[in-house]
């Protein structure tokens, strides 16, 4: 499951820092960061001094050189729309990043550009769509499915045979009960429990979760 080699991080915020740590822990070598602005943390470049390679709209020529020699990219940004655009533009170079403490079933199907964070669990026959974030200690149970560019926030749980559509956010410690479906572009609030199917664009909060 774990991939290796040179890696370029697209994004320089908090989520990118988590991805960078996980990538190094799995054996990637960070060779650059691409972001709209030159990222500086405490007066220094982020991620241990990894070079800034310009913005997505105005990349440094060295970005093309790194990709030509086989470097991979990971779109490490929370905004699903931006993540989708960056990953789609570089799908041939996209890398999965899976933290070494994550538990991932060998029968799971993992899309391109997916991030699986520390202590996350992806169980048997689960399916994760491209560009999805399975964050710290989130759980995708057996036969559960996510669409593309979703985000399971820390501690979120999608139980067996449940399915969520594209670009769905499941908030921290929220639970999708077994065999429930959540439509595309929906948001499930932190701590909510989804007991019934949700249509596209739903914004559901509470226990049981209700569309608001």
VOVEXKE-762421 format. One line per field, with one value per residue: residue in one letter; z, y, x of N, C-alpha, C in turn. Coordinates in nm, 4 decimals. Example, Ala and Ser with C-alpha at 12.3 -4.5 7.8 and 13.67 -1.06 7.14 Angstrom:
BEGIN
type: A/S .
n_w: 0.7800/0.7080 .
n_v: -0.5690/-0.2250 .
n_u: 1.3190/1.2850 .
ca_w: 0.7800/0.7140 .
ca_v: -0.4500/-0.1060 .
ca_u: 1.2300/1.3670 .
c_w: 0.7800/0.7870 .
c_v: -0.3300/0.0030 .
c_u: 1.3200/1.2900 .
! end
This chain:
BEGIN
type: X/X/X/X/X/X/X/X/X/X/X/X/X/X/X/X/X/X/X/X/X/X/X/X/X/X/X/X/X/X/X/X/X/X/X/X/X/X/X/X/X/X/X/X/X/X/X/X/X/X/X/X/X/X/X/X/X/X/X/X/X/X/X/X/X/X/X/X/X/X/X/X/X/X/X/X/X/X/X/X/X/X/X/X/X/X/X/X/X/X/X/X/X/X/X/X/X/X/X/X/X/X/X/X/X/X/X/X/X/X/X/X/X/X/X/X/X/X/X/X/X/X/X/X/X/X/X/X/X/X/X/X/X/X/X/X/X/X/X/X/X/X/X/X/X/X/X/X/X/X/X/X/X/X/X/X/X/X/X/X/X/X/X/X/X/X/X/X/X/X/X/X/X/X/X/X/X/X/X/X/X/X/X/X/X/X/X/X/X/X/X/X/X/X/X/X/X/X/X/X/X/X/X/X/X/X/X/X/X/X/X/X .
n_w: 0.0000/0.0851/-0.0757/-0.2301/-0.2852/-0.4461/-0.3392/-0.3978/-0.2282/-0.2626/-0.1403/0.1776/0.4333/0.7559/0.7191/0.5134/0.6494/0.8184/0.6269/0.5172/0.7333/0.7568/0.5052/0.5078/0.7140/0.5896/0.4050/0.1864/0.0170/0.0661/-0.1761/-0.2545/-0.2252/-0.3337/-0.3513/-0.3272/-0.2159/-0.1031/0.1452/0.4871/0.7987/1.1244/1.0355/0.8648/0.5802/0.5335/0.6589/0.7250/0.5724/0.3025/-0.0443/-0.1879/-0.4687/-0.6246/-0.7321/-0.8122/-1.0419/-1.1362/-1.1620/-1.0485/-1.2776/-1.1970/-1.0959/-1.3132/-1.3993/-1.1818/-1.1881/-1.4341/-1.3820/-1.2287/-0.9827/-0.7482/-0.6742/-0.4117/-0.3390/-0.0893/0.0610/0.2261/0.0983/-0.1123/-0.3808/-0.4798/-0.4266/-0.5999/-0.8515/-0.8537/-0.8272/-1.0500/-1.2562/-1.2392/-1.2447/-1.3435/-1.1934/-0.9367/-0.5892/-0.3353/0.0168/0.3050/0.6423/0.8554/1.0861/1.0256/0.9591/0.6982/0.5000/0.2858/0.0917/0.0370/-0.1809/-0.3068/-0.4177/-0.6481/-0.5158/-0.2511/0.1014/0.4021/0.7377/1.0618/1.2679/1.1458/1.0156/0.7625/0.6489/0.5393/0.1927/0.1598/-0.0210/-0.1474/-0.2915/-0.5399/-0.4309/-0.1715/0.1812/0.4596/0.7724/1.0871/1.2944/1.1843/1.0640/0.8179/0.7556/0.6822/0.3421/0.3067/0.1324/-0.0223/-0.2228/-0.4640/-0.3570/-0.0919/0.2668/0.5582/0.8702/1.1704/1.3716/1.2579/1.1528/0.9191/0.8772/0.8170/0.4789/0.4286/0.2259/0.0843/-0.1191/-0.3799/-0.2777/-0.0067/0.3281/0.6341/0.9581/1.2548/1.4717/1.3891/1.2861/1.0385/0.9964/0.9440/0.6027/0.5214/0.2935/0.1754/0.0006/-0.2829/-0.2314/0.0306/0.3825/0.6989/1.0267/1.3017/1.5435/1.4826/1.4186/1.1625/1.0683/0.8674/0.5073/0.3159/0.0924/-0.2080/-0.1433/0.1198/0.4542/0.7444/1.0910/1.4343/1.6634/1.6330/1.3076/1.1324/0.8361/0.7635 .
n_v: -0.1203/0.1297/0.3955/0.5133/0.7132/1.0302/1.3154/1.5727/1.8229/1.9596/2.2413/2.4107/2.4308/2.3425/2.0795/1.9934/1.9821/1.7640/1.5615/1.5729/1.4843/1.2201/1.1211/1.1255/0.9430/0.7090/0.6698/0.8374/1.0963/1.4302/1.6782/1.9238/2.2004/2.3238/2.6138/2.8797/3.1053/3.1925/2.9771/3.0331/2.9385/3.0303/3.1934/3.0297/2.8055/2.5637/2.2231/2.1204/2.2772/2.2282/2.3013/2.5788/2.5646/2.7482/2.8745/2.7077/2.8320/2.9650/2.7993/2.7073/2.6408/2.4130/2.2397/2.1055/1.9689/1.7963/1.6365/1.5172/1.3475/1.1587/1.2237/1.2306/1.3654/1.5053/1.6240/1.8205/1.9618/2.1085/2.2087/2.0790/2.1335/2.2723/2.0756/1.8749/1.9998/2.0387/1.7736/1.6525/1.7829/1.6686/1.3932/1.1731/1.1684/1.1359/1.0549/0.8191/0.8626/0.6969/0.6712/0.5015/0.3900/0.3445/0.1131/-0.0894/-0.2824/-0.5493/-0.6085/-0.3773/-0.1035/0.1565/0.4830/0.7104/0.9511/0.9531/1.0216/0.8623/0.8800/0.8912/0.6080/0.5538/0.3388/0.1135/-0.1087/-0.4492/-0.4828/-0.2219/0.0869/0.3593/0.6699/0.8694/1.1227/1.1516/1.2208/1.0390/1.0927/1.1395/0.8610/0.8000/0.5808/0.3485/0.1155/-0.2399/-0.3015/-0.0451/0.2713/0.5496/0.8413/1.0461/1.2850/1.3264/1.3897/1.2437/1.3473/1.3740/1.0897/1.0255/0.7929/0.5557/0.3162/-0.0425/-0.1267/0.1227/0.4204/0.7067/0.9970/1.1919/1.4434/1.4788/1.5860/1.4475/1.5170/1.5567/1.2780/1.2051/0.9705/0.7419/0.5301/0.1676/0.0675/0.3043/0.5759/0.8684/1.1599/1.3270/1.6043/1.6700/1.7632/1.6440/1.7133/1.7636/1.5053/1.4109/1.1676/0.9694/0.8359/0.7863/0.7890/1.0422/1.3083/1.4546/1.7315/1.7721/1.9067/1.7970/1.7626/1.6695/1.4197/1.1979/1.2751/1.5597/1.7180/2.0503 .
n_u: 0.0821/0.1884/0.3593/0.6628/0.9618/1.0402/0.8577/0.6253/0.4571/0.1418/0.0187/0.0334/-0.0624/-0.2087/-0.3127/-0.1471/0.0961/0.0492/0.0223/0.2789/0.4382/0.3403/0.4094/0.6911/0.7303/0.6544/0.8498/0.8817/1.0667/1.0705/1.0625/0.9762/0.7419/0.4334/0.2460/0.0033/0.1194/0.4484/0.5382/0.6049/0.7221/0.7708/0.9744/1.1135/1.1312/0.8624/0.8179/1.0724/1.2469/1.1955/1.2093/1.0312/0.8274/0.7009/0.3740/0.0593/-0.0373/0.1820/0.4334/0.7646/1.0318/1.1699/0.9804/0.8626/1.0891/1.1378/0.9076/0.9464/1.1569/1.0425/0.9237/0.6510/0.3209/0.1183/-0.1957/-0.2476/-0.4637/-0.7415/-0.9752/-1.2107/-1.2695/-1.0435/-0.8539/-0.9402/-0.8994/-0.6169/-0.5268/-0.6447/-0.5115/-0.2626/-0.2809/-0.1416/0.0845/0.0080/0.0165/-0.0601/-0.0825/-0.0233/-0.0397/0.1924/0.0778/-0.1830/-0.4500/-0.5124/-0.7140/-0.6112/-0.7953/-0.9279/-1.0146/-0.8340/-0.8347/-0.6619/-0.4331/-0.5219/-0.5354/-0.4575/-0.4780/-0.3027/-0.3647/-0.6037/-0.8647/-0.9333/-1.1469/-1.2311/-1.2947/-1.3726/-1.4168/-1.2455/-1.2745/-1.0967/-0.8667/-0.9602/-0.9750/-0.8974/-0.9065/-0.7254/-0.7648/-1.0114/-1.2734/-1.3483/-1.5699/-1.6233/-1.7037/-1.7974/-1.8279/-1.6735/-1.7238/-1.5483/-1.3006/-1.3804/-1.4032/-1.3316/-1.3401/-1.1287/-1.1821/-1.4287/-1.6840/-1.7775/-2.0030/-2.0556/-2.1304/-2.2368/-2.2630/-2.1115/-2.1439/-1.9766/-1.7444/-1.8169/-1.8350/-1.7682/-1.8065/-1.5949/-1.5983/-1.8503/-2.1072/-2.1995/-2.4581/-2.4957/-2.5404/-2.6573/-2.7025/-2.5395/-2.5840/-2.4228/-2.1971/-2.2619/-2.2838/-2.2021/-2.2492/-2.0173/-2.0018/-2.2533/-2.5160/-2.6043/-2.8947/-3.0712/-3.1229/-2.9575/-3.0145/-2.8657/-2.6528/-2.7240/-2.7294/-2.6611/-2.7244/-2.6862/-2.8308/-3.0702/-2.9338/-3.0488/-3.1616/-3.0769 .
ca_w: 0.0000/0.0940/-0.1909/-0.1912/-0.3866/-0.4229/-0.3295/-0.3945/-0.1576/-0.3099/-0.0217/0.2837/0.5573/0.8612/0.6657/0.4391/0.7468/0.8603/0.5137/0.5058/0.8383/0.7216/0.3871/0.5515/0.7944/0.5020/0.3211/0.0825/0.0331/0.0237/-0.2610/-0.2858/-0.1882/-0.4255/-0.2838/-0.3880/-0.1610/-0.0445/0.2854/0.5863/0.9350/1.2189/0.9609/0.7850/0.4939/0.6089/0.6345/0.7322/0.4713/0.1670/-0.1313/-0.2485/-0.6136/-0.6879/-0.7163/-0.9210/-1.1620/-1.1815/-1.0986/-1.0776/-1.3789/-1.1364/-1.0754/-1.4327/-1.4004/-1.0809/-1.2379/-1.5460/-1.3317/-1.1579/-0.8556/-0.7371/-0.6057/-0.3302/-0.3185/0.0554/0.0965/0.2715/0.0057/-0.2068/-0.5176/-0.5159/-0.4274/-0.7234/-0.9652/-0.8509/-0.8534/-1.1888/-1.3446/-1.2236/-1.2059/-1.3804/-1.0935/-0.8048/-0.4919/-0.2109/0.1377/0.4096/0.7622/0.8921/1.1933/0.9731/0.9298/0.5699/0.4516/0.1504/-0.0033/0.0136/-0.3065/-0.2707/-0.5362/-0.6612/-0.4380/-0.1214/0.2256/0.5156/0.8459/1.1758/1.3410/1.0703/0.9844/0.6392/0.6625/0.4214/0.0741/0.1538/-0.1435/-0.1246/-0.4180/-0.5607/-0.3653/-0.0434/0.3058/0.5738/0.8679/1.2060/1.3694/1.1172/1.0343/0.7053/0.7879/0.5706/0.2307/0.2993/0.0117/-0.0366/-0.3557/-0.4832/-0.2912/0.0364/0.3848/0.6878/0.9693/1.2777/1.4511/1.1865/1.1295/0.8171/0.9135/0.7098/0.3643/0.4068/0.1123/0.0731/-0.2553/-0.4052/-0.2085/0.1188/0.4514/0.7543/1.0639/1.3604/1.5600/1.3331/1.2513/0.9369/1.0356/0.8371/0.4828/0.4942/0.1854/0.1873/-0.1351/-0.3218/-0.1865/0.1591/0.5038/0.8215/1.1335/1.4030/1.6465/1.4376/1.3886/1.0457/1.0800/0.7466/0.3848/0.2918/-0.0497/-0.2503/-0.0896/0.2558/0.5648/0.8517/1.2224/1.5504/1.6879/1.4950/1.2220/1.0525/0.7333/0.8000 .
ca_v: 0.0000/0.2507/0.4324/0.5706/0.7976/1.1740/1.3643/1.7165/1.8524/2.0743/2.2960/2.4378/2.4572/2.2421/1.9440/1.9602/1.9442/1.6273/1.4748/1.5691/1.3940/1.0828/1.0819/1.0951/0.8208/0.5926/0.6531/0.9388/1.2063/1.5530/1.7556/2.0557/2.2354/2.4185/2.6829/3.0097/3.2011/3.1303/2.9471/3.0537/2.9065/3.0711/3.2518/2.9283/2.7275/2.4557/2.0830/2.0974/2.3496/2.1799/2.4190/2.6259/2.5494/2.8418/2.8538/2.6255/2.9127/3.0119/2.7090/2.7145/2.5403/2.2892/2.1478/2.0209/1.8811/1.6925/1.5430/1.4418/1.2432/1.0583/1.2671/1.2207/1.4783/1.4804/1.7467/1.8186/2.0818/2.0699/2.2487/1.9681/2.1832/2.2970/1.9457/1.8089/2.0630/2.0107/1.6325/1.6233/1.8360/1.5910/1.2591/1.0734/1.1724/1.1386/0.9549/0.7947/0.8700/0.6186/0.6722/0.3632/0.3361/0.3138/-0.0278/-0.0914/-0.4187/-0.5750/-0.6180/-0.2442/-0.0373/0.2922/0.5647/0.7922/1.0736/0.9409/1.0293/0.7871/0.9362/0.8079/0.5251/0.5302/0.1987/0.0889/-0.2522/-0.5356/-0.4505/-0.0803/0.1554/0.5021/0.7399/0.9515/1.2512/1.1533/1.2268/0.9602/1.1631/1.0699/0.7718/0.7760/0.4387/0.3095/-0.0249/-0.3338/-0.2780/0.0954/0.3351/0.6954/0.8944/1.1170/1.4141/1.3342/1.4106/1.1903/1.4213/1.2867/1.0155/0.9951/0.6503/0.5145/0.1767/-0.1405/-0.1139/0.2604/0.4831/0.8517/1.0415/1.2746/1.5708/1.4776/1.6073/1.3847/1.5888/1.4817/1.1915/1.1736/0.8297/0.7037/0.3956/0.0695/0.0640/0.4372/0.6487/1.0140/1.2111/1.4092/1.7440/1.6854/1.7866/1.5844/1.7896/1.6933/1.4362/1.3713/1.0261/0.9645/0.7146/0.7715/0.8323/1.1866/1.3422/1.5404/1.8668/1.7799/1.9583/1.7233/1.7831/1.6199/1.2770/1.1626/1.3893/1.6133/1.8132/2.1878 .
ca_u: 0.0000/0.2685/0.4388/0.7907/1.0245/1.0355/0.7206/0.5982/0.3327/0.0636/-0.0438/0.1305/-0.1329/-0.2004/-0.3302/-0.0245/0.1986/0.0182/0.0568/0.4254/0.4890/0.3056/0.4861/0.8281/0.7263/0.6386/0.9677/0.8951/1.1602/1.0043/1.1532/0.9238/0.6052/0.3691/0.1370/-0.0237/0.2149/0.5666/0.5061/0.7105/0.6808/0.8749/1.0852/1.1811/1.0410/0.7977/0.8510/1.2165/1.3233/1.1683/1.2021/0.9069/0.8369/0.6088/0.2304/0.0049/-0.0535/0.3139/0.5299/0.9069/1.0699/1.2194/0.8684/0.8546/1.2061/1.1181/0.8071/1.0048/1.2467/0.9654/0.8648/0.5054/0.2594/0.0001/-0.2717/-0.2718/-0.5382/-0.8739/-1.0808/-1.2275/-1.2650/-0.9039/-0.7867/-0.9804/-0.8328/-0.4737/-0.5032/-0.6810/-0.4072/-0.1392/-0.3250/-0.0401/0.1916/-0.0543/0.0620/-0.1328/-0.0013/-0.0888/0.0432/0.2262/-0.0068/-0.3161/-0.4784/-0.5831/-0.7333/-0.5608/-0.9060/-0.9838/-0.9798/-0.7925/-0.8181/-0.5414/-0.4236/-0.5898/-0.4578/-0.5102/-0.3998/-0.2625/-0.4604/-0.7272/-0.8924/-1.0085/-1.1690/-1.2411/-1.3740/-1.4076/-1.3760/-1.2195/-1.2590/-0.9780/-0.8535/-1.0313/-0.8987/-0.9442/-0.8216/-0.6769/-0.8534/-1.1396/-1.2965/-1.4329/-1.5921/-1.6299/-1.7967/-1.8386/-1.7774/-1.6748/-1.7019/-1.4224/-1.2742/-1.4498/-1.3198/-1.3727/-1.2640/-1.0802/-1.2786/-1.5532/-1.7055/-1.8742/-2.0189/-2.0593/-2.2209/-2.2811/-2.1976/-2.1234/-2.1180/-1.8592/-1.7233/-1.8927/-1.7607/-1.8231/-1.7372/-1.5269/-1.6772/-1.9814/-2.1246/-2.2975/-2.4981/-2.4815/-2.6250/-2.7117/-2.6360/-2.5324/-2.5715/-2.3088/-2.1829/-2.3301/-2.2052/-2.2543/-2.1864/-1.9385/-2.0767/-2.3870/-2.5398/-2.6927/-2.9755/-3.1530/-3.0566/-2.9517/-3.0107/-2.7554/-2.6489/-2.7780/-2.6483/-2.7287/-2.6637/-2.7592/-2.8454/-3.0354/-2.9029/-3.1591/-3.1203/-3.1146 .
c_w: 0.0000/-0.0317/-0.1424/-0.3051/-0.3484/-0.4286/-0.3219/-0.3284/-0.2197/-0.1908/0.0891/0.4167/0.6577/0.8099/0.5878/0.5334/0.7969/0.7506/0.5008/0.6093/0.8027/0.6040/0.4239/0.6295/0.7084/0.4083/0.2040/0.1185/-0.0206/-0.0545/-0.2981/-0.2365/-0.2861/-0.3527/-0.3464/-0.3399/-0.1049/0.1027/0.3760/0.7235/1.0293/1.1461/0.8715/0.6900/0.5724/0.5799/0.6304/0.6235/0.3296/0.0744/-0.1781/-0.3989/-0.6878/-0.6613/-0.8271/-1.0520/-1.2194/-1.1184/-1.1389/-1.1836/-1.3191/-1.1066/-1.1939/-1.4384/-1.3002/-1.1272/-1.3504/-1.4971/-1.2388/-1.0235/-0.8628/-0.6678/-0.5179/-0.3029/-0.1749/0.0992/0.1273/0.1745/-0.1053/-0.3517/-0.5649/-0.5222/-0.5574/-0.8430/-0.9691/-0.8829/-0.9981/-1.2865/-1.3426/-1.1912/-1.2386/-1.2791/-0.9506/-0.7166/-0.3798/-0.0953/0.2495/0.5310/0.8076/1.0066/1.1471/0.9473/0.8052/0.5205/0.3123/0.0473/-0.0281/-0.1210/-0.2775/-0.3982/-0.5359/-0.5691/-0.3036/-0.0078/0.3334/0.6348/0.9581/1.2414/1.2723/1.0395/0.8579/0.6299/0.5301/0.3174/0.0729/0.0257/-0.1137/-0.2588/-0.4205/-0.4807/-0.2311/0.0738/0.4094/0.6907/0.9938/1.2771/1.3094/1.0789/0.9155/0.7172/0.6612/0.4708/0.2253/0.1812/0.0282/-0.1845/-0.3627/-0.4032/-0.1665/0.1477/0.5048/0.7915/1.0825/1.3572/1.3827/1.1571/1.0217/0.8312/0.7921/0.6075/0.3474/0.2885/0.1117/-0.0671/-0.2670/-0.3199/-0.0860/0.2347/0.5652/0.8715/1.1713/1.4488/1.5139/1.2928/1.1445/0.9658/0.9166/0.7277/0.4510/0.3775/0.2094/0.0489/-0.1566/-0.2565/-0.0548/0.2717/0.6216/0.9373/1.2340/1.5080/1.6061/1.4127/1.2771/1.0457/0.9584/0.6265/0.3698/0.1429/-0.0808/-0.1853/0.0514/0.3516/0.6922/0.9816/1.3286/1.5588/1.7268/1.4092/1.1394/0.9566/0.7706/0.6828 .
c_v: 0.1250/0.2708/0.5057/0.6583/0.9434/1.2229/1.5156/1.7364/1.9749/2.1243/2.3127/2.4711/2.3446/2.1004/1.9016/1.9180/1.8020/1.5282/1.4620/1.4758/1.2481/1.0337/1.0440/0.9646/0.6957/0.5729/0.7473/1.0371/1.3312/1.6404/1.8925/2.0734/2.3411/2.4813/2.8204/3.1174/3.1262/3.1050/2.9647/3.0198/2.9392/3.1220/3.1542/2.8624/2.6110/2.3195/2.0598/2.1647/2.2995/2.2998/2.4503/2.6237/2.6393/2.8051/2.7623/2.7021/2.9585/2.9253/2.7387/2.6099/2.4089/2.1910/2.0522/1.9229/1.7661/1.5886/1.4574/1.3302/1.1441/1.0978/1.2566/1.3453/1.4284/1.6142/1.7505/1.9477/2.0433/2.1011/2.1447/2.0144/2.2080/2.1661/1.8702/1.8672/2.0289/1.8653/1.5981/1.6698/1.7513/1.4447/1.1530/1.0664/1.1611/1.0241/0.9415/0.8101/0.8022/0.6139/0.5286/0.3063/0.3076/0.1639/-0.0318/-0.2353/-0.4365/-0.5877/-0.4838/-0.1897/0.1103/0.3713/0.6443/0.9135/1.0714/0.9593/0.9510/0.8177/0.8395/0.7376/0.5133/0.3815/0.1929/-0.0623/-0.3205/-0.4837/-0.3071/-0.0195/0.3039/0.5687/0.8312/1.0807/1.2627/1.1557/1.1390/1.0042/1.0789/0.9914/0.7587/0.6287/0.4266/0.1580/-0.1102/-0.2944/-0.1351/0.1620/0.4873/0.7289/0.9623/1.2477/1.4343/1.3640/1.3489/1.2560/1.3273/1.2217/0.9829/0.8457/0.6328/0.3627/0.0880/-0.1175/0.0262/0.3191/0.6326/0.8932/1.1236/1.4017/1.5842/1.5001/1.5403/1.4388/1.4982/1.4074/1.1714/1.0268/0.8156/0.5577/0.2988/0.0843/0.1979/0.4988/0.7990/1.0685/1.2990/1.5480/1.7704/1.7114/1.7224/1.6493/1.7031/1.6311/1.3880/1.2213/1.0198/0.8306/0.6890/0.8285/0.9844/1.2121/1.4311/1.6781/1.8816/1.8432/1.9065/1.7354/1.7202/1.4689/1.2503/1.2881/1.4293/1.7185/1.9533/2.2809 .
c_u: 0.0854/0.3513/0.5628/0.8441/1.0165/0.8914/0.7178/0.4619/0.2666/-0.0177/0.0583/0.0636/-0.1175/-0.2163/-0.2057/0.0874/0.1768/0.0562/0.2084/0.4860/0.4625/0.3888/0.6290/0.8314/0.7127/0.7567/0.9781/1.0064/1.0925/1.1021/1.0977/0.7822/0.5558/0.2519/0.1213/0.0725/0.3341/0.5414/0.6274/0.6523/0.7953/0.9986/1.1587/1.0824/0.9826/0.8585/1.0016/1.2970/1.3047/1.1484/1.0600/0.9234/0.7394/0.4639/0.1790/-0.0088/0.0796/0.4228/0.6731/0.9413/1.1186/1.1063/0.8574/0.9705/1.1902/1.0161/0.8634/1.0953/1.1752/0.9092/0.7128/0.4530/0.1453/-0.0667/-0.3207/-0.3387/-0.6812/-0.9851/-1.0941/-1.2189/-1.1229/-0.8274/-0.8172/-0.9061/-0.6848/-0.4451/-0.5348/-0.5734/-0.2803/-0.1697/-0.2205/0.0738/0.1373/-0.0049/-0.0393/-0.0344/-0.0798/0.0036/0.0716/0.1447/-0.1493/-0.3282/-0.5653/-0.5923/-0.6743/-0.6716/-0.9740/-0.9356/-0.9549/-0.7645/-0.6888/-0.5488/-0.4914/-0.4898/-0.5302/-0.4211/-0.3686/-0.3813/-0.5961/-0.7406/-0.9778/-1.0248/-1.2038/-1.3401/-1.4250/-1.3526/-1.3625/-1.1943/-1.1380/-0.9840/-0.9213/-0.9339/-0.9686/-0.8562/-0.7948/-0.7879/-0.9931/-1.1499/-1.3909/-1.4497/-1.6072/-1.7396/-1.8517/-1.7693/-1.7773/-1.6645/-1.5663/-1.4200/-1.3600/-1.3495/-1.3897/-1.2831/-1.2203/-1.1924/-1.4093/-1.5611/-1.8116/-1.8864/-2.0489/-2.1691/-2.2801/-2.2047/-2.2184/-2.0805/-1.9916/-1.8616/-1.8140/-1.7961/-1.8351/-1.7425/-1.6788/-1.6269/-1.8214/-1.9858/-2.2321/-2.3339/-2.4954/-2.5871/-2.6927/-2.6340/-2.6462/-2.5024/-2.4494/-2.3153/-2.2557/-2.2312/-2.2774/-2.1788/-2.1130/-2.0295/-2.2145/-2.3940/-2.6439/-2.7643/-3.0633/-3.0806/-3.0652/-2.9388/-2.8910/-2.7676/-2.7017/-2.6773/-2.7140/-2.6500/-2.7516/-2.7629/-2.9916/-3.0168/-3.0247/-3.1055/-3.1677/-3.0892 .
! end
